[in-house]
């Protein structure tokens, strides 16, 4: 049996690549390390307002990063502890516990829950988690380190309530209430036209992003106050529904006109999970159209992988990304498509796993980049592998 075959067998036995998650230290290098550095932040921050100047610099920096990844990691970068890695690792450990009843998985998961509890960032009403670095989006928007984000916080929330579900332990209930308060009170309302409502990505009046609002909708639906929040949930859904393009796709945000794999999956997964908590008019058709677009335009028939982009807002030499495929496997399982989930898993293992290591990206020449980066996207991939197939879907 080849090494790859043995790893596939391990996946089937629900014990995939334990070296990546059966440990306490989850610090990791990241494909964005260079863009989190001083020069990277400056280029990214000014890209949209000075495109002609910044495009060659951004391209040159990307090539430098690809060619000198090993040297840069050794000499310039340090691994970081990302809350989303802790949260997703806990979730995959809970899945493994459910499949094996091995209490060792619970013990490891508790380590990450404790770390998340100790590192939550408090706001006026609630709390959440963000990135362990300053995050520059544009020259007018920079999120300070540890700013709670609506796209990261839900993974920690899911980990805490999954623990309560499995163990009956209500230790983290107060923390969960503060997390729900973040979504109910700390996010800024950016759009409210009577019909639709859209909220911020972080706690300030920053930007209208489709996947961020889908997370907010889902978290409000999970809250004990879901009936009190029903109108808000309906209006957020109406925003997402209204932003859906005629072909079933979504742009990243109102002012960000690109369509990619994993953000499309985020929106669809949150719509699906919300629909299984509460019924909203038009949601089923919205999901069907989105799933149809994902199947027909994002899943590459030749390579059997999810594409990085269907429409990009800047030049890219990137071919495929592990993150897109991790979330596509997760989505395929959520809609009950066992065959597609298996095919995406097979092709991802074949193409992103090389000589005992996972890589995050494949460029258009077929070269692999960014070895063993947990956030982006070894941990999301392993979490997807351990998730169960949903049996009640018909999509």
C-alpha positions as CSV (number, residue, x, y, z in Angstrom):
1,X,0.0,0.0,0.0
2,X,1.4,3.4,-1.0
3,X,1.7,6.2,1.6
4,X,-1.2,8.1,-0.1
5,X,-3.3,5.0,0.0
6,X,-2.6,4.5,3.7
7,X,-3.6,8.1,4.4
8,X,-6.8,7.6,2.5
9,X,-7.4,4.6,4.7
10,X,-6.7,6.7,7.7
11,X,-9.3,9.2,6.5
12,X,-11.8,6.5,6.2
13,X,-11.0,5.4,9.8
14,X,-11.6,9.0,11.0
15,X,-7.9,9.5,12.0
16,X,-6.6,11.8,9.3
17,X,-3.0,13.2,9.8
18,X,-3.0,13.4,13.6
19,X,0.4,15.2,13.6
20,X,-1.5,18.4,12.6
21,X,-4.0,18.5,15.5
22,X,-3.1,16.1,18.3
23,X,-0.8,18.8,19.9
24,X,-1.2,21.8,22.2
25,X,0.9,24.2,20.2
26,X,-0.9,25.3,17.0
27,X,1.2,28.2,16.1
28,X,1.7,28.3,12.3
29,X,3.2,30.1,9.4
30,X,0.8,31.5,6.9
31,X,0.5,32.3,3.2
32,X,-0.3,35.9,4.3
33,X,2.8,36.4,6.5
34,X,4.4,38.7,3.9
35,X,1.2,40.7,3.6
36,X,1.0,41.0,7.4
37,X,4.5,42.5,7.4
38,X,5.2,46.3,7.3
39,X,5.9,46.4,3.5
40,X,3.1,44.0,2.7
41,X,0.6,46.0,4.7
42,X,1.6,49.2,3.0
43,X,1.2,47.7,-0.5
44,X,-2.1,46.1,0.3
45,X,-3.4,49.2,2.1
46,X,-2.7,51.5,-0.9
47,X,-3.4,49.0,-3.7
48,X,-7.0,50.1,-4.6
49,X,-6.2,53.9,-4.6
50,X,-2.8,53.5,-6.5
51,X,-3.3,50.5,-8.7
52,X,-0.8,51.3,-11.4
53,X,2.0,51.9,-8.9
54,X,1.1,49.0,-6.5
55,X,0.3,46.3,-9.0
56,X,4.0,45.7,-10.1
57,X,5.1,45.9,-6.5
58,X,2.4,43.4,-5.4
59,X,3.3,41.0,-8.2
60,X,7.0,41.2,-7.5
61,X,6.4,40.6,-3.8
62,X,4.2,37.6,-4.6
63,X,6.9,36.1,-6.8
64,X,9.5,36.8,-4.1
65,X,7.3,35.1,-1.5
66,X,6.8,32.0,-3.7
67,X,10.5,31.6,-4.6
68,X,11.8,32.4,-1.2
69,X,9.2,30.9,1.1
70,X,11.6,28.8,3.1
71,X,14.2,31.5,3.6
72,X,11.6,34.1,4.6
73,X,10.1,31.7,7.1
74,X,13.5,31.0,8.6
75,X,14.8,34.6,8.7
76,X,11.8,37.0,8.7
77,X,8.6,35.5,10.0
78,X,7.5,33.9,13.2
79,X,4.6,31.4,13.5
80,X,1.4,32.8,15.1
81,X,-1.5,31.4,17.1
82,X,-4.7,32.0,15.2
83,X,-8.0,31.7,17.2
84,X,-9.8,30.2,14.1
85,X,-7.2,27.4,14.0
86,X,-7.9,26.6,17.7
87,X,-11.7,26.7,17.1
88,X,-11.6,24.5,13.9
89,X,-9.2,22.1,15.6
90,X,-11.6,21.7,18.5
91,X,-14.5,21.0,16.0
92,X,-12.5,18.3,14.2
93,X,-11.6,16.7,17.5
94,X,-15.2,16.7,18.5
95,X,-16.1,15.0,15.2
96,X,-13.4,12.4,15.8
97,X,-14.7,11.8,19.4
98,X,-18.3,11.2,18.0
99,X,-16.9,8.7,15.5
100,X,-14.6,6.8,17.9
101,X,-15.7,7.6,21.5
102,X,-12.0,8.1,22.3
103,X,-11.8,10.5,25.2
104,X,-8.3,11.6,24.2
105,X,-9.9,13.8,21.5
106,X,-12.1,15.5,24.1
107,X,-9.0,16.2,26.3
108,X,-7.2,17.8,23.4
109,X,-10.2,19.9,22.4
110,X,-10.6,21.3,26.0
111,X,-7.1,22.7,25.7
112,X,-8.2,24.8,22.8
113,X,-11.5,25.9,24.4
114,X,-9.6,27.1,27.4
115,X,-7.2,29.0,25.2
116,X,-10.1,30.6,23.3
117,X,-11.8,31.6,26.5
118,X,-8.6,33.3,27.8
119,X,-8.0,35.2,24.6
120,X,-11.5,36.5,23.7
121,X,-11.5,40.2,23.0
122,X,-14.2,42.2,24.9
123,X,-16.4,44.9,23.4
124,X,-19.1,47.1,24.8
125,X,-21.7,44.3,25.0
126,X,-20.1,41.1,23.9
127,X,-16.8,39.4,22.8
128,X,-15.3,37.7,19.9
129,X,-12.1,36.7,18.1
130,X,-10.1,38.1,15.2
131,X,-6.6,37.9,13.7
132,X,-3.4,38.0,15.8
133,X,-2.1,40.9,13.6
134,X,-3.2,44.2,12.3
135,X,-5.1,43.6,9.1
136,X,-5.0,46.2,6.3
137,X,-7.9,46.1,3.8
138,X,-7.4,49.5,2.2
139,X,-5.9,52.9,2.9
140,X,-9.1,53.8,4.9
141,X,-9.6,50.5,6.7
142,X,-7.2,48.7,9.0
143,X,-8.4,46.3,11.6
144,X,-6.2,46.4,14.8
145,X,-4.9,43.2,16.1
146,X,-7.5,40.9,17.8
147,X,-10.5,42.9,16.5
148,X,-13.5,40.6,16.8
149,X,-14.7,39.6,13.3
150,X,-18.1,38.2,12.3
151,X,-16.3,35.6,10.0
152,X,-14.0,34.2,12.7
153,X,-16.1,34.3,15.9
154,X,-18.7,31.8,14.8
155,X,-16.2,28.9,14.7
156,X,-15.4,29.5,18.3
157,X,-19.1,29.7,19.2
158,X,-19.7,26.4,17.3
159,X,-16.9,24.8,19.3
160,X,-18.3,25.9,22.6
161,X,-21.8,24.8,21.9
162,X,-20.6,21.5,20.4
163,X,-18.8,20.8,23.6
164,X,-22.0,21.5,25.6
165,X,-23.9,19.2,23.3
166,X,-21.5,16.3,23.6
167,X,-20.6,16.6,27.3
168,X,-23.6,18.4,28.9
169,X,-21.1,20.8,30.5
170,X,-22.4,24.4,30.7
171,X,-19.0,25.9,31.8
172,X,-18.9,28.2,28.8
173,X,-22.6,29.3,28.7
174,X,-21.8,32.8,30.0
175,X,-19.1,33.2,27.3
176,X,-21.5,32.0,24.6
177,X,-24.0,34.6,25.7
178,X,-21.4,37.3,25.3
179,X,-20.6,36.0,21.8
180,X,-24.2,36.2,20.8
181,X,-24.3,39.8,22.3
182,X,-21.5,40.6,19.9
183,X,-23.7,39.7,16.9
184,X,-26.8,41.3,18.4
185,X,-25.4,44.6,19.6
186,X,-21.7,45.2,18.7
187,X,-21.9,45.0,15.0
188,X,-22.7,48.2,13.1
189,X,-25.8,48.5,10.9
190,X,-24.6,49.7,7.6
191,X,-27.7,49.2,5.5
192,X,-31.4,49.3,6.5
193,X,-33.8,50.4,3.7
194,X,-36.9,48.9,5.2
195,X,-36.6,45.7,3.2
196,X,-33.1,44.6,3.7
197,X,-30.5,45.0,6.4
198,X,-26.7,44.6,6.3
199,X,-24.2,44.6,9.1
200,X,-20.5,45.3,9.4
201,X,-17.6,42.8,9.2
202,X,-16.1,44.0,12.5
203,X,-17.5,46.2,15.3
204,X,-17.1,49.5,13.3
205,X,-18.9,50.9,10.2
206,X,-16.5,49.2,7.8
207,X,-17.9,47.4,4.8
208,X,-20.8,45.3,3.5
209,X,-19.6,41.8,2.8
210,X,-21.9,38.9,1.8
211,X,-20.3,36.1,3.6
212,X,-19.9,38.2,6.8
213,X,-23.6,38.9,6.8
214,X,-24.4,35.2,6.2
215,X,-22.4,34.4,9.4
216,X,-24.3,37.1,11.3
217,X,-27.6,35.7,10.1
218,X,-26.7,32.2,11.1
219,X,-25.5,33.2,14.6
220,X,-28.7,35.2,15.2
221,X,-30.7,32.1,14.2
222,X,-28.7,30.0,16.7
223,X,-29.3,32.4,19.5
224,X,-31.9,31.8,22.2
225,X,-33.4,35.1,21.1
226,X,-34.0,34.0,17.5
227,X,-37.7,34.8,17.7
228,X,-36.9,38.3,18.9
229,X,-34.4,38.6,16.1
230,X,-36.6,37.0,13.4
231,X,-37.2,40.3,11.6
232,X,-33.5,41.1,11.6
233,X,-32.7,37.6,10.4
234,X,-35.2,37.9,7.6
235,X,-33.8,41.3,6.5
236,X,-30.2,40.1,6.5
237,X,-31.4,37.1,4.4
238,X,-33.1,39.6,2.1
239,X,-29.8,41.5,1.7
240,X,-28.0,38.2,0.8
241,X,-30.9,37.3,-1.5
242,X,-30.8,40.7,-3.2
243,X,-27.0,40.5,-3.7
244,X,-27.3,37.1,-5.5
245,X,-26.5,37.5,-9.2
246,X,-28.9,36.2,-11.9
247,X,-26.5,33.2,-12.4
248,X,-26.7,32.2,-8.7
249,X,-23.3,33.6,-7.7
250,X,-22.4,36.3,-5.1
251,X,-19.7,38.9,-5.4
252,X,-17.6,39.1,-2.2
253,X,-19.1,42.3,-1.2
254,X,-21.1,45.4,-2.4
255,X,-17.8,47.1,-3.4
256,X,-15.7,44.0,-4.0
257,X,-16.5,42.5,-7.4
258,X,-14.9,39.1,-7.3
259,X,-16.3,35.6,-7.1
260,X,-14.3,32.9,-5.6
261,X,-14.6,29.4,-4.2
262,X,-14.5,29.4,-0.4
263,X,-16.4,32.6,0.1
264,X,-19.2,31.3,-2.1
265,X,-19.2,28.1,0.1
266,X,-19.3,30.2,3.3
267,X,-22.5,31.9,2.1
268,X,-24.2,28.7,1.0
269,X,-23.2,26.8,4.1
270,X,-24.6,29.5,6.4
271,X,-27.8,29.7,4.3
272,X,-28.2,25.9,4.6
273,X,-27.5,25.8,8.4
274,X,-29.9,28.7,9.0
275,X,-32.6,27.0,6.8
276,X,-32.4,24.0,9.1
277,X,-33.1,26.1,12.1
278,X,-35.9,28.4,10.7
279,X,-37.8,28.6,7.4
280,X,-37.6,31.9,5.5
281,X,-39.5,32.7,2.3
282,X,-37.4,32.2,-0.8
283,X,-34.4,30.7,1.0
284,X,-34.7,27.2,-0.6
285,X,-34.6,28.7,-4.2
286,X,-31.8,31.0,-3.3
287,X,-29.8,28.0,-2.0
288,X,-30.6,25.9,-5.1
289,X,-29.4,28.6,-7.5
290,X,-26.2,29.1,-5.5
291,X,-25.5,25.4,-5.3
292,X,-26.1,25.1,-9.1
293,X,-23.6,27.9,-9.8
294,X,-21.0,26.3,-7.5
295,X,-21.4,22.9,-9.2
296,X,-21.3,24.3,-12.8
297,X,-18.8,27.1,-12.5
298,X,-16.5,26.6,-9.5
299,X,-16.0,22.8,-9.7
300,X,-13.4,22.3,-12.4
301,X,-14.3,19.2,-14.4
302,X,-10.8,18.7,-15.8
303,X,-8.9,18.8,-12.4
304,X,-11.7,17.7,-10.1
305,X,-11.0,20.6,-7.8
306,X,-12.7,23.8,-6.8
307,X,-11.4,26.8,-8.7
308,X,-9.8,29.8,-7.0
309,X,-11.8,32.4,-8.9
310,X,-14.6,32.6,-11.4
311,X,-14.2,36.3,-11.6
312,X,-11.2,38.2,-10.2
313,X,-10.7,41.9,-9.4
314,X,-7.0,41.8,-10.0
315,X,-4.5,39.7,-12.0
316,X,-3.6,36.3,-10.4
317,X,-1.2,33.5,-11.3
318,X,-2.8,31.3,-8.8
319,X,-4.5,28.1,-10.0
320,X,-6.0,26.2,-7.1
321,X,-6.2,26.8,-3.3
322,X,-6.6,24.2,-0.6
323,X,-9.1,26.5,1.2
324,X,-11.5,26.5,-1.7
325,X,-11.5,22.7,-1.7
326,X,-11.7,22.3,2.0
327,X,-14.9,24.4,2.1
328,X,-16.2,22.6,-1.1
329,X,-15.8,19.2,0.6
330,X,-17.7,20.6,3.7
331,X,-20.5,22.0,1.4
332,X,-20.8,18.8,-0.5
333,X,-21.2,16.9,2.8
334,X,-23.8,19.4,4.0
335,X,-25.9,18.9,0.9
336,X,-25.5,15.2,1.1
337,X,-23.4,14.7,-2.1
338,X,-21.2,11.8,-1.0
339,X,-19.8,11.3,-4.4
340,X,-18.6,14.8,-4.9
341,X,-17.2,15.0,-1.4
342,X,-15.2,11.8,-2.0
343,X,-14.0,13.0,-5.4
344,X,-12.9,16.4,-4.0
345,X,-11.1,14.7,-1.1
346,X,-9.3,12.3,-3.5
347,X,-8.1,15.1,-5.8
348,X,-7.1,17.4,-3.0
349,X,-5.0,14.7,-1.4
350,X,-3.5,13.9,-4.7
351,X,-2.6,17.5,-5.6
352,X,-2.0,19.4,-2.4
353,X,-0.3,16.6,-0.3
354,X,3.3,16.0,-1.4
355,X,6.1,14.1,0.3
356,X,4.4,14.1,3.7
357,X,3.3,17.7,3.7
358,X,0.2,19.7,2.8
359,X,0.6,22.8,0.6
360,X,-1.9,25.7,0.5
361,X,-1.7,26.8,-3.2
362,X,-0.9,25.5,-6.7
363,X,0.2,28.1,-9.2
364,X,-0.7,28.0,-12.9
365,X,2.5,26.1,-13.7
366,X,1.7,23.4,-11.2
367,X,4.2,24.4,-8.5
368,X,3.2,24.0,-4.8
369,X,3.4,26.8,-2.3
370,X,3.1,27.4,1.5
371,X,3.9,24.2,3.3
372,X,1.8,23.1,6.4
373,X,0.0,26.4,6.9
374,X,-2.7,25.4,9.4
375,X,-5.0,28.5,9.1
376,X,-4.8,28.5,5.3
377,X,-5.8,25.7,5.0
378,X,-4.7,22.4,6.5
379,X,-7.0,22.7,9.5
380,X,-10.2,23.6,7.5
381,X,-9.4,20.7,5.2
382,X,-9.0,18.2,8.0
383,X,-12.1,19.6,9.7
384,X,-14.0,19.0,6.4
385,X,-12.7,15.4,6.2
386,X,-14.0,14.6,9.6
387,X,-17.5,16.1,9.1
388,X,-20.4,13.7,8.6
389,X,-22.4,13.5,5.5
390,X,-25.8,15.1,5.9
391,X,-28.5,12.7,4.8
392,X,-31.6,14.9,4.6
393,X,-30.6,17.1,1.6
394,X,-31.9,17.1,-1.9
395,X,-29.7,19.5,-3.9
